[in-house]
Amino acid sequence: MKASTHPKYRLAVVQCACGSTFETRSTTPSIHVDICARCHPYFTGKQKMVDTAGRVERFRQRYKTGPAVESKES
């Protein structure tokens, strides 16, 4: 194995958008993530909508969607 071919594998700090941090090992010194195990809905049991830059609202305005409406079939 050549010494100059492979990148350095060192401690890295992972920072989540919720403020949680933890250490792991990586070739980069810091990693920024949007969702981690502390704030992910699967692990917390809470439904949380992550709406980046109003994409859901723009979709609703574009297609004029609102709350679901039940159709009456006789």
Buried (B, 14 or more C-beta within 10 A) or exposed (E): EEEEEEEEEEEBBBBBEBEEEEEEEBEEEEEEEEBBEEBBEEEEEEEEEEEEEEEEEEEEEEEEEEEEEEEEEE
